[in-house]
Amino acid sequence: QVQLVESGGGWVQPGGSLELSCSAPTSGFQAGPMGWFRGRQRSPVAGSSSGGATNIADYLKGRFSIRRDNAANTVYLTMNNLTPDDSDVYYCNIGRVRLGRPIQYYWGEGIQVTVSS
C-alpha cells in the first residue's frame, strides 16, 4: 500500500503564503507525473511531468507554482497572495512508473488550506 505524505497546510491571512509538500516513498518507487488538485471534485491546480514541464490552472497563474524534487519523490505547491477563495482541501497525486506497466496514480489524503482574517 503506497501512502503519500502531505504537509504544509493550515490557516493563513489573506495575502499570505503557504507551501504544501507531498512525498511518495523513495524506496522502490519511481515517480512520474505529479500534481495538485483541490476540492471534492478534485479540480486541477498544478501539474509537473517527469520531464520537468509544469502547468498551472489559468486562474492561479502568477500566484501559484509547482516544483518537484525527484531524488526525494516530493512535489511542492507554493501559494502566494492567498485569498479566501483559495480555501479548500488540496490533494496531491503522484504517478508511479514501472517498466512495462501503466502508470499507477496515488492520491494523498488531502490537506486543508484556510485563508481568512
N, C-alpha and C positions, 0 to 999 in steps of 0.2 A: 504494500500500500504506500503510494507516494504521497507525501504531505508537503505542501508549500507553507512556508513560514512567512507571515506578513507582519510588518511593524510600521510604526510611524504615524498612525492616525491620531485623532484626538480633537480637541477643541482649539479654535484659533479665532481671533477677532477679524472682522473684515479688513482686508488689506494685508493680512499676514500671509505667511508661507508655511508650507508643510512639505516634507518629503516622505513618501511611502517607499518601503522596500519589500521585496518578496524573493525568497530564496528557495531553490529546489535542492535536493540532495546533491552533493558533489561526488559521491562515490557511485559509479555505475550509471550515471545519468548524464547524457549529452543533451544540453538544452538547444532547442531550435527557436522557433518564433516565441516571442514573449509579448505580453500586452496587459493593458489595464482596461477595466470595464467598470461601469457604475450602475447602481440601482437594480431593482428586481428584474428589469428587462435586460440587464447586462448590456447596456449601451456602450459602444466602443468609445474609449477615451484616447488611448495611445497604443502604438504597436512598434515593435522592433524585430526586424528579421534577423536570422542568424548571420546574414551577410553584412549587417550593420545599418541597413536602411531603416529609417524611422518615419512614423507618421503620427500626426496629432489631429484630433477632431477639429474641424474648421473653427468652430465657435470657441475653442480653447487655445488656438494658436496665439503665440505671443505671451501666454501666461503659464502654460504647462509644457513640460519637456520630459522626455523619457531617455534613459540610458541604461546600459547593461554592463555587467562585469562577468565576462564569460568564464573566467577562472573560478569565480565563486557561484556561478549559476544564479546570479542575482539580477533583478531588474528593479529600477528605481523610477518613481514618478515624482518629479519636482513640480510643486504647485505654488505659484506666486500670485500676489494680488487677489487673494481669495475673496469671494463674495458669498452671501448666504445661499445663493443658487447652486453653489458648488457642494453644499452639504449633501451627503449621500453615503451609502455604503459602497466602497470601492473593492473590486475583486481583481486579483491578478490571475493570469492564465499563462502557463508555460507549456510548450510542446516538447515532448521527449522524442529524440531522434534515435532510431535504431536501424542498423543496416538491414535492408530487405523488408522492413515493416513500415506500415503507415505511421505518420506522426501521431502520437497519443497525447492528448491535451489534458492538463490537470488544472483545477481551479483552487485558488485559495479560499479560505472560509469567509473572507470579507472583512473589511476594516472600516470602522465608522470615521467619517470626517464631518465635523460640525463647525460651521462658521457663523458666529453670532456675536453680538455686542453685549 
